[in-house]
Amino acid sequence: MNEIAIRFTNVSKIYKLYSSSRRRLLGLLFKRIPHKTKKAVVDMNLTIFRGESVAVLGRNGAGKSTMLKMITGVTFPTSGEIEVNGIVSALLELTSGFDQEFTGRENIYLKGRILGLSDADIAKLEPAIVEFAELEEYIDQPVRTYSSGMKARLGFSICVNINPEILIVDEALSVGDRAFRQKCIRKIQEIMQGDITMLFVTHSTETALEFCKRGVVMKAGRIVFDGDIHAAIDYYNTKY
Ligand SMILES: Nc1ncnc2c1ncn2[C@@H]1O[C@H](COP(=O)(O)OP(=O)(O)OP(=O)(O)O)[C@@H](O)[C@H]1O
């Protein structure tokens, strides 16, 4: 039987919009503070099996990032349930969780621990992480001395070298210069040869076709198509 990697059951996410930061703060304490609501994800049901590579297509504001953030635990559903089985690595906010005063090496341990790895496991992965990030000279300097590209390279390198079981990629991601981006794409292709589950948010149907076999099309928070990637792209291009 196929193993479930990710399952959404009747998941909705409703954001509350307040007219000022003061009201937003009060809104955390009192339910009655006036606000508008935005349904970012509406009653979503979706099952992704281990080893599947799924593209999520949809225009700006369709709810794609909200869906990913709920998988990684950055935000929580307002209602419904999300089941996630496996170590998740998200190429979304690559530098989140870094301590600017810590060195690159110390941050590898910091982020590795956040991702649930033991120090012994991280020690084994450390050389590959440093090498891939091309930060040998700087790895023992505080991260605050890094350029934004260097930080992103370190973040990317940690995410792809920890042997994730579920990889979440947002194409908005731009890591370092062109040569490094090519290297990232090759690395993603390489880890996709294994038994990894991948979720790929993209506006590019070409990229979706290159990486994914299944396509989910989202519109206004709902899944409007789910199936073979060719059919999903056809739906997105002609019926969306
Ligand atoms: N923190 C938030 N507070 C309020 N509204 C939000 C928040 N995050 C997202 N939204 C709203 O939820 C809706 C879905 O946003 P989301 O970022 O998930 O869309 P998206 O499909 O990822 O878009 P894009 O392609 O532009 O990245 C949008 O209308 C957005 O304005």
Ligand as a Chemical Component Dictionary entry (heavy atoms), coordinates in Angstrom:
data_LIG
# 
_chem_comp.id                   LIG 
_chem_comp.type                 NON-POLYMER 
_chem_comp.pdbx_formal_charge   0 
_chem_comp.three_letter_code    LIG 
# 
loop_
_chem_comp_atom.comp_id 
_chem_comp_atom.atom_id 
_chem_comp_atom.alt_atom_id 
_chem_comp_atom.type_symbol 
_chem_comp_atom.charge 
_chem_comp_atom.model_Cartn_x 
_chem_comp_atom.model_Cartn_y 
_chem_comp_atom.model_Cartn_z 
_chem_comp_atom.pdbx_ordinal 
LIG N1  N1  N 0 -0.406 36.881 6.954  1  
LIG C1  C1  C 0 -1.447 37.188 6.198  2  
LIG N2  N2  N 0 -2.396 38.034 6.658  3  
LIG C2  C2  C 0 -3.469 38.351 5.907  4  
LIG N3  N3  N 0 -3.713 37.875 4.676  5  
LIG C3  C3  C 0 -2.804 37.018 4.158  6  
LIG C4  C4  C 0 -1.623 36.645 4.878  7  
LIG N4  N4  N 0 -0.912 35.794 4.112  8  
LIG C5  C5  C 0 -1.599 35.645 2.958  9  
LIG N5  N5  N 0 -2.736 36.380 2.985  10 
LIG C6  C6  C 0 -3.753 36.471 1.922  11 
LIG O1  O1  O 0 -4.172 35.153 1.598  12 
LIG C7  C7  C 0 -4.328 35.005 0.187  13 
LIG C8  C8  C 0 -3.458 33.870 -0.313 14 
LIG O2  O2  O 0 -2.106 34.249 -0.210 15 
LIG P1  P1  P 0 -0.884 33.297 -0.582 16 
LIG O3  O3  O 0 0.371  34.012 -0.237 17 
LIG O4  O4  O 0 -1.090 31.954 0.019  18 
LIG O5  O5  O 0 -1.052 33.217 -2.186 19 
LIG P2  P2  P 0 -0.079 32.609 -3.272 20 
LIG O6  O6  O 0 -0.910 31.731 -4.143 21 
LIG O7  O7  O 0 1.103  31.991 -2.630 22 
LIG O8  O8  O 0 0.347  33.901 -4.090 23 
LIG P3  P3  P 0 1.720  34.279 -4.863 24 
LIG O9  O9  O 0 1.702  33.520 -6.150 25 
LIG O10 O10 O 0 1.569  35.740 -5.076 26 
LIG O11 O11 O 0 2.864  33.922 -3.969 27 
LIG C9  C9  C 0 -3.971 36.355 -0.426 28 
LIG O12 O12 O 0 -5.179 37.061 -0.668 29 
LIG C10 C10 C 0 -3.163 37.039 0.645  30 
LIG O13 O13 O 0 -3.337 38.437 0.617  31 
# 
loop_
_chem_comp_bond.comp_id 
_chem_comp_bond.atom_id_1 
_chem_comp_bond.atom_id_2 
_chem_comp_bond.value_order 
_chem_comp_bond.pdbx_ordinal 
LIG N1  C1  SING 1  
LIG C1  N2  SING 2  
LIG C1  C4  DOUB 3  
LIG N2  C2  DOUB 4  
LIG C2  N3  SING 5  
LIG N3  C3  DOUB 6  
LIG C3  C4  SING 7  
LIG C3  N5  SING 8  
LIG C4  N4  SING 9  
LIG N4  C5  DOUB 10 
LIG C5  N5  SING 11 
LIG N5  C6  SING 12 
LIG C6  O1  SING 13 
LIG C6  C10 SING 14 
LIG O1  C7  SING 15 
LIG C7  C8  SING 16 
LIG C7  C9  SING 17 
LIG C8  O2  SING 18 
LIG O2  P1  SING 19 
LIG P1  O3  DOUB 20 
LIG P1  O4  SING 21 
LIG P1  O5  SING 22 
LIG O5  P2  SING 23 
LIG P2  O6  DOUB 24 
LIG P2  O7  SING 25 
LIG P2  O8  SING 26 
LIG O8  P3  SING 27 
LIG P3  O9  DOUB 28 
LIG P3  O10 SING 29 
LIG P3  O11 SING 30 
LIG C9  O12 SING 31 
LIG C9  C10 SING 32 
LIG C10 O13 SING 33 
# 
